[in-house]
Amino acid sequence: MTPDSHSRLSRVFAAIAARLLCAAALSAATYLPLSDTELARRAPVIVRARVVSREMSLETADGSEIVLTRTGFQVLEVLKGRMEAGSFQVGLPGGEFGGVATWIPGTPSFAPDSEVVLFLSPPSTPGGDFSLTEFALSKFDVLEDRQARRFAVRTVFDPGEDDYLSGRSSSIDSKDAGSARRFRDADSFASALQSAAQDAKPPEILYAEPDGELRRPGEARSLWVNIGGSEGSGSLYRWFWDTGQSPAAIVSAAGTQSGLSDGSNGLSSLANAVTQWSAIPGAIVRYSQSGGSAPVVVGMDVESKSPYWTTALSCSSGGIIGLGGPGAVSSAGSFKGDSGYYAARSGNVWMRKVTGGCYSYQTFRTAVMHELGHTLGLGHSDQGTSVHSNTPASDWASAVMVSSVPPSRPSTPQNDDIQAILWYYGSGSGSGSGAVAPTADFSFSPTAPSVGDTVRFLDASAGGATSWAWTFGDAAAGLANFSSLANPVHVFPAPGSYTVTLTATNASGSSRVTRAVIISGCVPGPDALCFDNGRFRATVFWRVPSQGISGPGWAVPITGASGYFWFFSPSNVELIVKVLDGRAVNGDFWVFYGALSDVEYTLTVTDTKTGAVKSYFNPAGRLASAADTAAFASDTQPGAPDLAAPAAGEPQEAPCSPDPGILCLNGSRFRVRVSWRVPSQGTQGTATAVPLTSDTGYFWFFGSGTPELVVKVLDGRAVNGRFWIFSGALSDVEYTITVTDTLTGAVRTYQNPSGSLSSLADTAAF
């Protein structure tokens, strides 16, 4: 007895074959043995990481179009080398995009949310893709056995091949089955890699035989084998009456069976099957012989059904006696934490013709019930049954859905059949087993997370959950917004309240719990700037006592590390603020501000992660800038606000006063003017200045909507003892740039002749 998925598979393979005609012709890789120690020595970077995204694109390589799949990873642990960012990408050939398919045998693939160990080379250009140092040899999946023991497994190769390629076996055809079933212990593997990275003698990598099958930690699996394959196959079937994607079904017979031992026509067996599957307590199976719109047709006397059988079944021979399965289907998404389901919309059964009147009517009755079970999506109980099934092997062997008719020839669904139906179409425990659905629950740490923290979720469900479905309320995260792990992690990108949902499931049903996870951090607002991915919040309050007025500064962000405030008019910038992460230099975060106003104000910067506060007060009449390179230590604890004056040595009153023709740059120490002329037209003038940041601004000559020249003054004294001047031209008009150091009186002049479109970089200006 086999499911009738032949026609669907034929269509799928035909579609794939058509696309492969457009695929690039690529060759598989060939490998020689390479020890784990040598693999680690060669790799510049080794990381433990989690898969968070996947994206396909069409690219050209060696004159051919290929599909490239870029997989995104979140770094869990760096075992060797440096990984500046917390995430990275690896691009590998393979996939389907725009009607083009590419496939290279042996190319590593990455399952969503899976944990891996990767041996990497950094990108050749900033922001580019990382590369696997030795292709498939450089990727290990972290899998668990039934006792939750973790193993590092090179899943592209079978165990014997991997033993040979890592130098543990002298032959790829090793006959030692015990050796072939032994895998690397994940923890000792990581320790050995870290030691190898430090040029120390690595400890021995432990190998062990797993208890049962290996799978991803917390991997979601549906219970009981489905007609579309066993758990996780991604092509599972059921009738989605609960969502309306499947209509109620009407079951009818085509013909009658002429070879039964009691001389009956077999129609009573069909009536029994419809009644029994529809009458299981706690389940909703909408099969009827009197109503419904979805056709389920049972051929009762089929002499030939190629390629399954070509003749009727004689009394003296055995063989296949029936065939059944869903007919038309449509994509239905996920069900109980597992994805890739199809909603049935019809069904078909073919019962083989028997000659001679020797076919037991009891056998026929069981067989009809069995094939109708296939149309409900049930597979064979003895083939690929889930490790999570709570029925014993004896129940599988006596079930209606066992692959061969059991000696008992049951006329009603048995214990395993009932639990399978309750899994797909109900929530009862089934056959008095006493099992109950789990009560979903979870905890998370840290309990008060901030932006950028890795939040770890721990399943605390009661009742024995066997699969988990998480959503983190982070819609912009794509695939990373979901997880099927028991204990996943997630990094939230911005402060706010996120609705996290866990659905916990076992054989008897599921339950759901929802909690709000509050991520602290800076929330940008009209009067607040946020820096360093939301960790720091800056606000300003100003007042003019002589006029009796006061108010907040209005915030305008420039970059992730800088922004400015205006007090009286959006066009009048008063204060520019910058917060930098200087921990790599002195262990602290740095705060800089540049004043364009002598109004009294207080700048307040808050570390939202620790609660620490720094306040900088500027009295009326002072035009000052400051550089506080010890503003916040990485371990600063909350306390009283730290009231800071401008840094020592900074000018208390900046001689440069901005006006429409002047830029005051770099703490207002440098005054920049630009004059222009067009001799052919007899015109000339002074350029109009527009500040961008404390170090940069631009000038326009003829109209405010057309910038002509950008100028920047930087403090390069830490590098070569000089201030640096840069300019970038957007015009070939004749102009002269005049830069004055108001502290020393020194002047630099830069001339651009008519017809020249040039830029300059003077790193020894002052």
N, C-alpha and C positions, 0 to 999 in steps of 0.2 A: 504494500500500500504506500503510495508516494503522493505528495501534493502536486496539484496541477499548476505549476508555475512555469511550465515549458514555454507557453506562448509569450508570456511577459518577458522572460529572459531572452527569448529570440529577438523581441523588439529592442530590448536594451542593448544586446550585443550588436545588432545591426546598426543602431545609432552610433555606438562607439566606433565600430569599424568604419563608418562613413567619415567620422571626424578624424580618425587616425590616418586617412588618406592625405590629410593636410598636415600631418605631424612631421616634424623634422626627423631626419634619419640620424639617430645617435647610438653610440655603442655603449655597452656595459663596461664597468670598471673591472680590472684584474688586480689581485692583491698577492703580496708575499707576506710571510709571517713577520709580525712586529710585536715585541713584548710591550706590556702595559707600561713598564718603566721607561722604555725608549720612546714610546708614544707621548708620555708625559714630559720627557726631557725636550722633545722637539717642539711642543706646543707653547707658544708665548703666553697663552691665557687658558685657564681651565676653570669652568664655573659649574655650579649647580643652578638650574634655572627652571622656571615654569612657563609653559606655553600660554600666551595671552591673546594672540591674534594671528590671522593668516590672510594674505592678500595675493591675488594672482594678476599678472600683467603679461602682455605680449612684447617680446624683445627680439633683437636681431643679434645672432652670434654666428661668426664665420659665414656670413651671407645667407643664413637660414633663419626663418622665424621660429622662435621657441617660446613656450610658456614658462615663465619664472614664478615660483611661489616664494614669497617673502614671509617668513614666520617671525613673529615678534615674541620676545621673551622678557620676563621679569627676573632679575638676578636674585637668587636666594643666598648664595655663598660663593665667594671668590676663592678658589683653591690654589690658584697660581696666577701671577702677573697682576695687572691693574685693570679695573673696569671703572672708568670715570663716572659713567651714568648708571642708573639703576635699571636700565632696560637697553635692549639691543635687538638687531635683526640679523637673520641669516637667510640669504637667497639661494635657492636650489632649483635646478631645472626640473620641470614636471608640473602637470596639471592641465586644466582645460580652460580656455578663455577665447571668446569670440569665434567659436567654431574650429579653433586650432587646439590639438591635443599633443602633449609631449610626454614621453615616458622613457626613463632610463632604468633598466633593471638594476635593483640594488640601491636605488636612491633612498636615503633615510626619509621617513615621513614622521610627522609630529601630530599627536592626538591633542585636541583642545584640553587645556587645563592639566596636561600631564607634566610630570617632573622628569628632568633629564640631566645628565652630566655631559658636557660638551668640551672638546678640545679645539681651540679657536686660534685663528690669526686675526689681528686687528684690521680694520678697513684701511685701504690705501689712501682714501680721501676722507676728510672730516665728515662725519654724519653718514658714511657709507655702510655697506653690509659687512658683518664679520664673515669669515670663511671657516669651514671645517678643515683642519690641517691635513687629514687623511681620509676625506670623504666618509664613507659608511663606517670606517674603523673608529671614527672620532665621536660617535653618538651612542650613548647608553641610556636606556630607559630605566627609571627607578620603579620597580614592581614589588608587590607583596604576595606572600603565600597566605594560607588560611590562618596561620598564627600571627599574621601581621609582621613577619620578619621581612626586612627590606633587602632586595637584591638589585645589583646593577647589571643589566642585561643588554647585550648588543643584539637587538631584535631583528636586524636585517639578516643575520646569519643564524643557522640552526646551531645547537650547542656543540656538535662535533666540529663544524666549520670554525666556530669561534675559538675552540680549544686549539685547533691547528694554527689559526691566524695569530693567536696571542703567544704561540710557542709552547703551549702546554702539552701538545701532542705532536708526534712526528708524522702523523698521517691524518689526512682529512676524512678518511674512511674508517676512523677508529671504531672498533666493534665493542668497546667497553661501554655498555649502556649505563653503568653506574657513573662513569666519568662524564658521559654525555648529558646527564641530568643534573650536574653540579654547576652552580652559578656563583658569581662573586657576591660576597656579603657587602652590601652597600656602604656600611660604616667603615669597615676595614679598607675598602677600596678608596674611600675619600681620604682616610688617614695616610695611606700609602702615597696618594697623589700629592698631598701637602708636603710630605717628607721629601719626595722626589723634587718638588719645586724648590725646596730649601737646600738642595744638594746634600741632604742627609741620607743615611742608609734607610731605605723605606722598610716599614714593617711588612710582614708577610700578608698577602691578600688572602683572606679566608674564603674557601669555597664550601658550599653546602648544598644538599639536595632539598628543594622546597617541599613543604607539606601541601600537596595538592597543586592545582594550577596557579600560575603567576598572573597577576593582573595589576592594574594601576590602583594605588591606594584609594579606597572609597569609591571605586568605579561603580556607576549605576548599572544595574542589570535587571531586566524584567524576569519574572518568575515563570517557570515552565517553558519548554521549547515552543516556538511559534512556527507556523507554517513557512514563514519567510526566512527562518534561520534561528539559531539560538541567540541568546542575550547579546545585545550590543551589535547585532549585525547591520542595523540601519535600514532594514527592509522588512518590517514587521506589519502584521495585518490584524485588524479587528473590525467589527461593525461599530461605527461611532454613532449609535442611536442617541447617546447622551448629549451630543453637540449638534445633532441635526445633519451631520455630514453623510449619514447613511439613512436611507428610508427603511421602513418596516418591510420584511421579506415575506413573500408568498411562495411556499414550497409545493412543487407539482411533479408528477411522475410522467415520464415519456416511455410508454410501453409497459410490459410486465415481464417478470422473470418466469421462464417456462421450465426450469430444471430443478425445482425444489423437491425435496424428498416427501413432503406432505401434500404435494400437488397444488399448493396455493400459488397465487400470482405475485406474492411479495409486497403487495400494496399495504398490507397490515404492518409489515416491518417498517415501511416508510412512515406510516402514521405513528407508530411507537417512537421512532427516532425524533420526530418533530415534537411530540408530547413530552418526552423525557428531557431533552435539552432545554425546553421552554419552561419546565416546571421545577427547576432547582431553586430552593428557597434562598432568598437574599440576592438573587441575580435577575437581571432583566434581559431576556433573549426574545427578540421580537420575530420569531418564526411561527408561521401559521399556514394551514392549508386552505384557509377560507378568506383571508384578507391580506393586504399589503401590496406595495407597488414594485418592490425589487424582486426580480425573478431568481429563484433558486431551483434549477431544473435537475431532476434525478433520472438519468437514463437507466432503466431497470434491466435491460437485456441487450447489452452491446457486444456484438460478436467480434468486432475488430476495432482497436483503438491504437493506431500506430503513433509513436514507436513503442508503446507500452505492451501491447499484445496484438497479435495478428490473427488469432483463431479463437474459437470458443474453448472453454475449459472442459476437458473430458473427465470422466469419473476416475481414471487411473493416473492422473497427473495432478501436481500442485502448481503453484505459481501465483501471480498477482490476481486478485479477485475484484479489486475496485480502485477507483481513482477519484479524488475530489479536491476542491479548493475554491478560493474566491475567483470571481470573474473580473468584471470591471472594477477599478479602484481609482481613488484620487488621493493626493497627498494630504495627510492629516496632522503633520507636525509631531508633537510629543505626547506621551501618555505615561503617567506615574513615574516621571523622571527619566524616561528613556526616549530618545528621538528617533526619527526615521520611520514613523508609522504611516500606513496607508489605510484609508477608510474603504471598506468593502461596499459595493453597490449592487452586486449580484453574485451568484455562485453556481457551480456546476459539479455534478457527480455522474460518473459512469460506472455501472456495475457490470462485470463480465458475464456474458452468456455462458450457461452450463448445460451440457447435454446429458441425457441418460437418466434424469430424475434422481440423481444421487447426491445432490447438493443439500446438506442439512439446512433446514429452515432456520434453526437456532444460529448457525454460523452466518447465514445470510443476514439475519436480523442484526447481529452484532456488527457485521461489516457495513451495513447501511448506516447504522448509528455512527460508526467510526468515520466514514467518509463525510457524513453531514457535519461531524465535529471539525473536519478539515475546513469546511466552508465557513466555520465560525472563527477560524484562525488558529486552531489548536494543532500542534505537531505531534510527533510520536513521543510518548512518555519515556521510552527507553533509549532515545537517541538525542543526546545533547541536553538532557535535563539540567536545570540550573543547580549549582551547588547550594543555592539558598532555599531550594524546595524543602519543606518540612514534612514531606511524606517519605517513607522508607522505600528501598528498592523493591520490596515485596509488593507495595502498592503500585509501583510503575508496571510491574510484570502482570498484574491482574487488571489493569485499567482497560477501558474500552479503547483508549487511544494508543495502546501498545502496538508495535509495528506488525505483529502477527496475531491472529485471533487466539486469545487465551483459551485454555481447556475449559474454563468455566462458562465461556460464551455468554457474557453478561447481557441482560436485556435492559439494564438501567446504568447510568453513569456511576462509576466507582469513586472511591475516596480521592484519588489523584485527579480524576476527571472533574470532580466537583470543585476541588480547590483551584484548578486551572480556570474553570468558568467563573468562579468567584473573583479571581484575580482580574480577569479581563472584563467582566460584566457585573460585578457586584462588590460588596465590602464585607460579607459575612465570613466567619471562620471556617465553615465547611466541615461536614461529616462529624460534628461533635468533637473536633480535635481540641477545643478549648483555647485555641490561639486567638489573640486579639490584635487589632491594629495598634501601631505605636502611638504614643503621645509625644508629639514633636516638641522639642525644647533645645535651646542652645545658649552658650555664653560666649563672650569675646574678650580679648585683651589686646592692648590696654583698655581699661574700662572708660577712660577719658581720652580718646585718641585725638591727635592733631593732624592737620594736613601733612601728607608725606609719610605718616606712620604706616607700618605694615600691620594691619589689623588681623589677628588670628581668631578664627571662629571654631568653637569646639561643640560638636554634637553632644547633647545631653538628653536625647530622646529616651523615654521609657518604653518598654515593650518590644525591644529587639528589632530596630529598623535594619533593613537590608539594602535600601537604596535611598539616596538623598538628592534633592533638587533645591539649589540655592539661587536666589536672585538678590543682588546687592543694592538695587535701587539706583544704580549708576548707569543710566541709559546710554551715555556717551562712550562707555567702555567697550561696546561691541560684545564679542564673545566673552571677554573678561567679566562681564556683568553676571555671568552664570557659572555655576560649578556643580558637578556631580560627586565631588569628594565628600567624605564624611567630615573632614576638618580642613576646610579651605582657608586661604588668606586672600586679602584684598587691600589695595592701596587706593584710598579715596582722593580724587584730584583737587577738591576744593572744599572749603568749610560749608557746613550746613547740616540739615537733618536728612538722613538716608533711610528709606524703609527697606529693611532686610527681611526676607521671607525664607523659611526653611519648610519644605514638604518632606516628611519622613514616611517611608513606606515599607511594608513587609507583605507577606502572602495574604494577610487578612484585611488589608486596606491601607489607608494613609491618613495623616492629619497634618495640619499646617499651623505654624506659629509665625507671627510678624512682630518685629520690634524696630524701634527707631534707634539708629546709631548716630549720635551727635558728633560731628567732626568739628573741633574748634579751629579757629584761625581767623585771619582778617577777612572781613567781607567788604569789598570796595563800596564806597558810597560817595555822595556829592562832596563830602568834607573829609574823606579818608583815603589815603594811599596805602596800597598793600605791596609788600616787597618779599622776595625770596619765597615764591610760591605760597604766599599767604601767611608766612610766619610772623612778619613784622607789620605793624599798623602805625601810620604816621598821621597826626592831626596838628593843626595850628589854630591858635586863638589870638587875635590881635585887638588892640584898642588904641584910641587916640583920646587921651584924657582931656586935652584942651578943647575938643569938640564934643565930648561926652558921648562918643560912639564906640562900638566894639562889635565883634562878630567872629565867626569861624572863617578860616581860609578855605577856599573852594579848590578841590583837588583835580588835577589833570595828569593821568599817568603818561609816561614817555616810553619806558621800557620796564621789564620785570624788576629792575633794580633802581629805577629813578622816576621822578615825577616832579611837578611844580604846583605851587599854590598861587591863586590871585585873591586879592582882598576887595578891591573896589570896582574892577572892570575885568571881564574875561580877556581883554586884549592887553592887560597890564600885569605881567608876571612879576610877583614880589619875592618868591622864595623857591629855590630848587633844592631838592633833597635826594640823597642817594644812600642806599644801604647795601653793603657788600659783605660776602662771606670770606673773612680773612683768616679762618681757622687754620688753613694750611700754612699760614705765615706765623701767626702768634697765638692761635687758639681762640681768637675773638671774632665777633662780628663788628663791622666798622660802620659808622654813621658820618656822612658828609652833608653839609648844606652850604649853599651859596646865596647870599642876600642881595636882592635888587631893591631893597626898601629899608629906610631907617625908621619905620614905624615900630612901636613897641609890640612885640609878639612873643609867644611861648610855643616852641615846637615840642611835641610829645611823641616819643616813639615807644611802642609797647611790643615786647616779645610775647606773642599770644601762646607760645608753647610753655613758657615758664612763668609768665605773669610779671616778669621784670619790666621796669619802666625807666626811661631816661627822658628828662626834660631839659630843654635848652632855652634860656631866657635872653631876649634881646631888648635892652632898654631903648626908649625913644631917643633918636638922634644918632644911633650907632648903625653903621652899615658894615656888617661883618659876615665872615664865612668861618667855618670850623671844620676840622677833620678829627673825629674822635675814633681812634683805632683801637680803643679798648672799651667800646660801648657796651657790648654784651658778651660775656664768656659763655662758652657752649654749655656749661653746667650752672649758669646763673639761676638762682632761686628767687621766687617772688619776695618782694620786700617793699620798703618805702621807696617812693620815686627818687631817683638820683638827679638832682638839679645841677646841670652842668653849664658853665660859662663857655664862651668861645675858646678854642684851643690856644695855648700860649704861643706867642710869636705871630699870630695872624693879625692883620691890620684891623684896628678898631674902627677906622673910618676909611672906606675905600675911595681913593682920589678919583677913580673913574666914575663919572655920572652918566648913565645912559640917556641918550636922546634919539630922535629919529634917524640921525646919521651916524650913531656910534654904537658899537657892540662893546660891552664890558665883559671880558672873559677871564676864566681861571681865577675865581675868587675876586673878581673885579679889579685885579691888579693890572690887566692889560687893556688898553684902549685901542680899538680897531676902527679905522675910517677907510672908505674907498671913494675915489673920484674917478669919473669916466669922461670920455669925449669921443665924438664922431667927427673927425676933421672934414670929411666929404660933405657933411650936412651943416657944419658950423655949429654943432650943438655940444654941450657939455653939462656936467652937474655932479652933485654929491649923491652917492647911492644911499638908499634907505635900508636901515638895519632891522633885522627880525631875529631875536634870540630863539634858540632851540633848547639848549641845555646850558649849564654853567660854563661849559668849555666851548660851545659851538653856536654858531648863528649863520644867517645868510643875508645877502643884500639883493635888492632889486633896483633896476635902473629906470625902466620905462613904464612898468605897470606892476601893481602888487601881486597879480596872479602869475608873474613870470620871474622866478628866482634866476639870478645870473651867476652868483658866486657864493660858495660855502667856505667859511673860515673856521678853523679850530686851533686853540692854543692849549697844549698839554704840559703838565709838570713832569719832565723826564729826568729830574735831578737824581732820582734813585738809580737811574741807569748810567747817565753820562755827565751829571752835574749841570744840565742845561734845561731851559724851557724850549719846547718844540712848537713850530708853526706849520700848519698844513692848510692848503687851499685846493678846492676843486672847481674848475670853470665849467659853466653852462653857457658861456658866451664868448665870441671872438672879438668883442668890442675892445678898444684900447682902454685900459684902466690901470690905476695905481693903488696898491694896498699899503697903508701906513699903520704900523703896529708900534705902540708906545708902552714901555714898561714904566708905569706911573710911580713905582717905588724907587727906581734908579734914574729915570729920565732917559734911558737908552731908547733909540728909535731904529726900527728896521723898515725899509721900503722895498716893495716888490712891484715891478712894472710888467705889464702884459701888452705887447705891441698889437696893433690892429691886425686882424686876420689870424691870430694865434688862439687856439683853444687848448689851454694848458692847465696843469695842476702843479703844485709844488709841495715839497716836504723838507723843511729846514729844521734838522734836529740839533742845531747849534746856534739857535737864534739869539738867546739871551743867557 
